[in-house]
Amino acid sequence: MFKKSIVLISILLSGFSFSQDKIWDTFEGTRALSNHSTEMLYKRNMEFRVSHKFGDIAGDNGGLQNFYGFDNLADVRIAFEYGITDNINIGLGRSKGVNERTGVVDMFGKIRLMQQEKKGKPLNITYVSSLAFSYKEASTDSTSSNYYQTPTERLIFTNQLVISRKVSDRLSLQFNAGYHHRNLVTFNDVNGLVFTGGVIRYRFTKTVGLITEYNRVWNRSEDTEQKNPLAFGVELLTGGHNFTLVVSNHQGVNENIFLSNTTSDWLKGQWRIGFTINRRFKL
């Protein structure tokens, strides 16, 4: 009986040691700023997210007459994310959209392939597959990117591999690479776009951090006005809620929108303030 108890305690301790060997909280949320992070929701946890972008701070559409963008709404997204297991998450959202891609419903699936450990696995790796569908009335202009003739032409897909490492308690780094596809584009654009991106997160205190996020599209058509999305954010952790203040050149708040619909130029004052607030629940 004594030997059996020793064996049982050893098994429990070994399991506890194994779980403690994993690295947690590389990022505070399932998103870095607008794009996904490698973080996952635990099983039966739900996260409610609201993301909001205002108008241009400066330039032709900014300045005092538009109260530096606060009088205008660039985009807003309301979404729910859910942990089916600790390693499988799903999400559903709705956003206003930008340019000709408006009235957008999006959904995604996210799978953890590797989790960083103190001794062993050096990285966090997740795979994210998402799609978006624009339900707004089609344009009657045949040269427009929303001149939809079939429901499938309204679809946009993004698949990406996201890799991160928690370098220290304060510093986290992330790299992502993927493929973004729009079923319908204008005659001078490209349906499929290859992109890479990176995130740097630095925590000054336990409740305040700074995040930089950048994505680059490599095979964009030279005939379009599209720009690479760049954003800076201040992260404020309040316990029950996480609040992130963002400054970016992109209006969209979902990867299916901002990767191919960013046309704003920093040098022309076409950058804006936004915010994200999220709240988690245990179901």
C-alpha positions as a Python dict, from the first residue, in 0.01 Angstrom:
ca = {
    (1, 'M'): (0, 0, 0),
    (2, 'F'): (285, 236, 91),
    (3, 'K'): (464, 162, -237),
    (4, 'K'): (147, 229, -437),
    (5, 'S'): (106, 564, -262),
    (6, 'I'): (465, 660, -344),
    (7, 'V'): (410, 571, -712),
    (8, 'L'): (87, 773, -726),
    (9, 'I'): (251, 1079, -568),
    (10, 'S'): (544, 1051, -809),
    (11, 'I'): (308, 1044, -1108),
    (12, 'L'): (117, 1347, -982),
    (13, 'L'): (436, 1540, -914),
    (14, 'S'): (579, 1456, -1254),
    (15, 'G'): (257, 1578, -1419),
    (16, 'F'): (271, 1897, -1212),
    (17, 'S'): (633, 1954, -1308),
    (18, 'F'): (549, 1902, -1674),
    (19, 'S'): (269, 2160, -1666),
    (20, 'Q'): (492, 2406, -1480),
    (21, 'D'): (759, 2364, -1748),
    (22, 'K'): (542, 2541, -2007),
    (23, 'I'): (575, 2912, -2080),
    (24, 'W'): (253, 3111, -2041),
    (25, 'D'): (134, 3462, -2128),
    (26, 'T'): (368, 3538, -2416),
    (27, 'F'): (93, 3787, -2504),
    (28, 'E'): (-198, 3898, -2287),
    (29, 'G'): (-459, 3845, -2557),
    (30, 'T'): (-541, 3624, -2852),
    (31, 'R'): (-458, 3924, -3075),
    (32, 'A'): (-137, 4122, -3077),
    (33, 'L'): (-299, 4444, -3203),
    (34, 'S'): (-517, 4362, -3504),
    (35, 'N'): (-362, 4035, -3616),
    (36, 'H'): (-365, 3708, -3420),
    (37, 'S'): (-109, 3624, -3154),
    (38, 'T'): (-5, 3274, -3053),
    (39, 'E'): (-209, 3297, -2733),
    (40, 'M'): (-505, 3062, -2693),
    (41, 'L'): (-816, 3062, -2476),
    (42, 'Y'): (-842, 2779, -2227),
    (43, 'K'): (-1111, 2515, -2271),
    (44, 'R'): (-1464, 2653, -2217),
    (45, 'N'): (-1339, 3011, -2191),
    (46, 'M'): (-1506, 3281, -2399),
    (47, 'E'): (-1370, 3624, -2489),
    (48, 'F'): (-1583, 3920, -2593),
    (49, 'R'): (-1394, 4180, -2802),
    (50, 'V'): (-1480, 4527, -2927),
    (51, 'S'): (-1237, 4701, -3165),
    (52, 'H'): (-1287, 5055, -3291),
    (53, 'K'): (-1100, 5278, -3537),
    (54, 'F'): (-1161, 5651, -3580),
    (55, 'G'): (-1093, 5866, -3888),
    (56, 'D'): (-774, 6036, -4011),
    (57, 'I'): (-599, 6254, -3756),
    (58, 'A'): (-454, 6489, -4018),
    (59, 'G'): (-457, 6533, -4395),
    (60, 'D'): (-756, 6623, -4610),
    (61, 'N'): (-1002, 6424, -4396),
    (62, 'G'): (-857, 6510, -4056),
    (63, 'G'): (-769, 6816, -3856),
    (64, 'L'): (-986, 7027, -3631),
    (65, 'Q'): (-1292, 7025, -3863),
    (66, 'N'): (-1326, 6650, -3801),
    (67, 'F'): (-1185, 6681, -3449),
    (68, 'Y'): (-874, 6495, -3556),
    (69, 'G'): (-1067, 6190, -3667),
    (70, 'F'): (-1294, 6147, -3366),
    (71, 'D'): (-1597, 6268, -3562),
    (72, 'N'): (-1554, 5985, -3812),
    (73, 'L'): (-1585, 5609, -3778),
    (74, 'A'): (-1335, 5414, -3987),
    (75, 'D'): (-1424, 5063, -3870),
    (76, 'V'): (-1571, 4880, -3571),
    (77, 'R'): (-1576, 4508, -3496),
    (78, 'I'): (-1765, 4309, -3231),
    (79, 'A'): (-1657, 3949, -3185),
    (80, 'F'): (-1667, 3639, -2967),
    (81, 'E'): (-1390, 3382, -2934),
    (82, 'Y'): (-1422, 3043, -2764),
    (83, 'G'): (-1187, 2770, -2646),
    (84, 'I'): (-1313, 2429, -2755),
    (85, 'T'): (-1000, 2284, -2597),
    (86, 'D'): (-681, 2444, -2467),
    (87, 'N'): (-534, 2391, -2814),
    (88, 'I'): (-833, 2458, -3042),
    (89, 'N'): (-1014, 2794, -3058),
    (90, 'I'): (-1286, 2933, -3282),
    (91, 'G'): (-1420, 3285, -3332),
    (92, 'L'): (-1703, 3481, -3494),
    (93, 'G'): (-1720, 3855, -3557),
    (94, 'R'): (-1895, 4132, -3747),
    (95, 'S'): (-1733, 4453, -3865),
    (96, 'K'): (-1839, 4763, -4053),
    (97, 'G'): (-1558, 4712, -4306),
    (98, 'V'): (-1370, 4969, -4513),
    (99, 'N'): (-1363, 5099, -4870),
    (100, 'E'): (-1575, 4866, -5087),
    (101, 'R'): (-1557, 4573, -4842),
    (102, 'T'): (-1837, 4657, -4599),
    (103, 'G'): (-2089, 4469, -4388),
    (104, 'V'): (-1838, 4193, -4309),
    (105, 'V'): (-1900, 3875, -4111),
    (106, 'D'): (-1584, 3680, -4026),
    (107, 'M'): (-1496, 3355, -3855),
    (108, 'F'): (-1179, 3164, -3778),
    (109, 'G'): (-1031, 2843, -3643),
    (110, 'K'): (-702, 2838, -3453),
    (111, 'I'): (-487, 2540, -3357),
    (112, 'R'): (-185, 2532, -3127),
    (113, 'L'): (92, 2320, -3276),
    (114, 'M'): (361, 2387, -3015),
    (115, 'Q'): (393, 2562, -2680),
    (116, 'Q'): (718, 2707, -2552),
    (117, 'E'): (878, 2534, -2255),
    (118, 'K'): (1145, 2640, -2007),
    (119, 'K'): (1352, 2339, -2108),
    (120, 'G'): (1263, 2182, -2441),
    (121, 'K'): (1041, 2340, -2702),
    (122, 'P'): (1175, 2690, -2783),
    (123, 'L'): (872, 2840, -2959),
    (124, 'N'): (497, 2889, -2960),
    (125, 'I'): (344, 2792, -3295),
    (126, 'T'): (-19, 2826, -3401),
    (127, 'Y'): (-204, 2790, -3730),
    (128, 'V'): (-495, 3024, -3804),
    (129, 'S'): (-747, 2988, -4086),
    (130, 'S'): (-1007, 3262, -4126),
    (131, 'L'): (-1265, 3380, -4378),
    (132, 'A'): (-1482, 3686, -4428),
    (133, 'F'): (-1808, 3739, -4614),
    (134, 'S'): (-1947, 4078, -4721),
    (135, 'Y'): (-2328, 4074, -4715),
    (136, 'K'): (-2389, 4432, -4835),
    (137, 'E'): (-2567, 4497, -5163),
    (138, 'A'): (-2346, 4448, -5469),
    (139, 'S'): (-2226, 4745, -5671),
    (140, 'T'): (-2366, 4810, -6017),
    (141, 'D'): (-2023, 4928, -6132),
    (142, 'S'): (-1854, 4639, -6314),
    (143, 'T'): (-1508, 4785, -6238),
    (144, 'S'): (-1566, 4775, -5862),
    (145, 'S'): (-1426, 4510, -5626),
    (146, 'N'): (-1777, 4457, -5483),
    (147, 'Y'): (-1948, 4393, -5818),
    (148, 'Y'): (-2060, 4055, -5684),
    (149, 'Q'): (-2232, 3817, -5926),
    (150, 'T'): (-2227, 3505, -5706),
    (151, 'P'): (-2210, 3446, -5327),
    (152, 'T'): (-1864, 3289, -5354),
    (153, 'E'): (-1725, 3613, -5501),
    (154, 'R'): (-1796, 3776, -5165),
    (155, 'L'): (-1552, 3548, -4980),
    (156, 'I'): (-1203, 3638, -4854),
    (157, 'F'): (-967, 3380, -4700),
    (158, 'T'): (-654, 3418, -4487),
    (159, 'N'): (-433, 3132, -4371),
    (160, 'Q'): (-122, 3193, -4165),
    (161, 'L'): (136, 3032, -3940),
    (162, 'V'): (214, 3236, -3629),
    (163, 'I'): (538, 3178, -3434),
    (164, 'S'): (642, 3353, -3113),
    (165, 'R'): (891, 3337, -2830),
    (166, 'K'): (878, 3487, -2484),
    (167, 'V'): (1235, 3608, -2457),
    (168, 'S'): (1196, 3735, -2100),
    (169, 'D'): (924, 3840, -1857),
    (170, 'R'): (918, 4176, -2034),
    (171, 'L'): (997, 4101, -2401),
    (172, 'S'): (802, 3886, -2651),
    (173, 'L'): (866, 3852, -3024),
    (174, 'Q'): (639, 3714, -3296),
    (175, 'F'): (663, 3631, -3666),
    (176, 'N'): (380, 3534, -3900),
    (177, 'A'): (363, 3425, -4262),
    (178, 'G'): (60, 3342, -4472),
    (179, 'Y'): (-156, 3359, -4780),
    (180, 'H'): (-449, 3598, -4828),
    (181, 'H'): (-701, 3535, -5107),
    (182, 'R'): (-993, 3742, -5239),
    (183, 'N'): (-1229, 3569, -5481),
    (184, 'L'): (-1312, 3897, -5655),
    (185, 'V'): (-1072, 4185, -5724),
    (186, 'T'): (-1050, 4471, -5972),
    (187, 'F'): (-883, 4415, -6311),
    (188, 'N'): (-551, 4566, -6195),
    (189, 'D'): (-525, 4373, -5868),
    (190, 'V'): (-406, 4027, -5760),
    (191, 'N'): (-639, 3765, -5607),
    (192, 'G'): (-379, 3589, -5393),
    (193, 'L'): (-135, 3778, -5173),
    (194, 'V'): (164, 3638, -4984),
    (195, 'F'): (246, 3823, -4663),
    (196, 'T'): (476, 3816, -4363),
    (197, 'G'): (464, 4013, -4042),
    (198, 'G'): (618, 4073, -3705),
    (199, 'V'): (527, 4187, -3354),
    (200, 'I'): (740, 4326, -3072),
    (201, 'R'): (587, 4350, -2725),
    (202, 'Y'): (764, 4504, -2428),
    (203, 'R'): (613, 4525, -2081),
    (204, 'F'): (726, 4821, -1874),
    (205, 'T'): (528, 4708, -1569),
    (206, 'K'): (285, 4426, -1490),
    (207, 'T'): (-1, 4638, -1623),
    (208, 'V'): (150, 4852, -1902),
    (209, 'G'): (313, 4737, -2225),
    (210, 'L'): (406, 4868, -2570),
    (211, 'I'): (332, 4671, -2889),
    (212, 'T'): (445, 4727, -3248),
    (213, 'E'): (282, 4527, -3531),
    (214, 'Y'): (374, 4527, -3901),
    (215, 'N'): (262, 4320, -4200),
    (216, 'R'): (415, 4328, -4546),
    (217, 'V'): (251, 4204, -4866),
    (218, 'W'): (514, 4082, -5112),
    (219, 'N'): (334, 4039, -5445),
    (220, 'R'): (96, 4334, -5446),
    (221, 'S'): (15, 4488, -5784),
    (222, 'E'): (201, 4814, -5850),
    (223, 'D'): (-118, 4959, -6002),
    (224, 'T'): (-305, 4967, -5669),
    (225, 'E'): (-290, 5224, -5389),
    (226, 'Q'): (-250, 4960, -5120),
    (227, 'K'): (-2, 5013, -4837),
    (228, 'N'): (155, 4784, -4580),
    (229, 'P'): (-29, 4802, -4245),
    (230, 'L'): (172, 4933, -3948),
    (231, 'A'): (43, 4989, -3595),
    (232, 'F'): (166, 5092, -3251),
    (233, 'G'): (-24, 5016, -2933),
    (234, 'V'): (-21, 5077, -2559),
    (235, 'E'): (-155, 4785, -2357),
    (236, 'L'): (-330, 4851, -2025),
    (237, 'L'): (-419, 4551, -1810),
    (238, 'T'): (-696, 4625, -1562),
    (239, 'G'): (-759, 4281, -1419),
    (240, 'G'): (-1100, 4187, -1554),
    (241, 'H'): (-1051, 4374, -1882),
    (242, 'N'): (-764, 4434, -2121),
    (243, 'F'): (-758, 4772, -2294),
    (244, 'T'): (-531, 4855, -2589),
    (245, 'L'): (-492, 5200, -2741),
    (246, 'V'): (-377, 5180, -3105),
    (247, 'V'): (-234, 5423, -3362),
    (248, 'S'): (-224, 5282, -3717),
    (249, 'N'): (-235, 5363, -4086),
    (250, 'H'): (-492, 5090, -4152),
    (251, 'Q'): (-864, 5135, -4096),
    (252, 'G'): (-967, 4769, -4086),
    (253, 'V'): (-959, 4568, -3764),
    (254, 'N'): (-977, 4218, -3913),
    (255, 'E'): (-694, 4047, -4102),
    (256, 'N'): (-920, 3969, -4398),
    (257, 'I'): (-974, 4343, -4442),
    (258, 'F'): (-659, 4531, -4340),
    (259, 'L'): (-412, 4309, -4527),
    (260, 'S'): (-550, 4411, -4869),
    (261, 'N'): (-755, 4724, -4796),
    (262, 'T'): (-500, 4956, -4637),
    (263, 'T'): (-462, 5264, -4856),
    (264, 'S'): (-366, 5528, -4598),
    (265, 'D'): (-27, 5700, -4607),
    (266, 'W'): (149, 5800, -4283),
    (267, 'L'): (327, 6088, -4459),
    (268, 'K'): (-8, 6241, -4559),
    (269, 'G'): (-144, 6234, -4204),
    (270, 'Q'): (-371, 5941, -4284),
    (271, 'W'): (-325, 5762, -3953),
    (272, 'R'): (-579, 5719, -3682),
    (273, 'I'): (-643, 5632, -3321),
    (274, 'G'): (-833, 5321, -3221),
    (275, 'F'): (-887, 5094, -2927),
    (276, 'T'): (-969, 4737, -2835),
    (277, 'I'): (-1130, 4618, -2515),
    (278, 'N'): (-1184, 4253, -2430),
    (279, 'R'): (-1336, 4057, -2147),
    (280, 'R'): (-1302, 3685, -2072),
    (281, 'F'): (-1562, 3454, -1919),
    (282, 'K'): (-1547, 3100, -1787),
    (283, 'L'): (-1844, 2896, -1913),
}
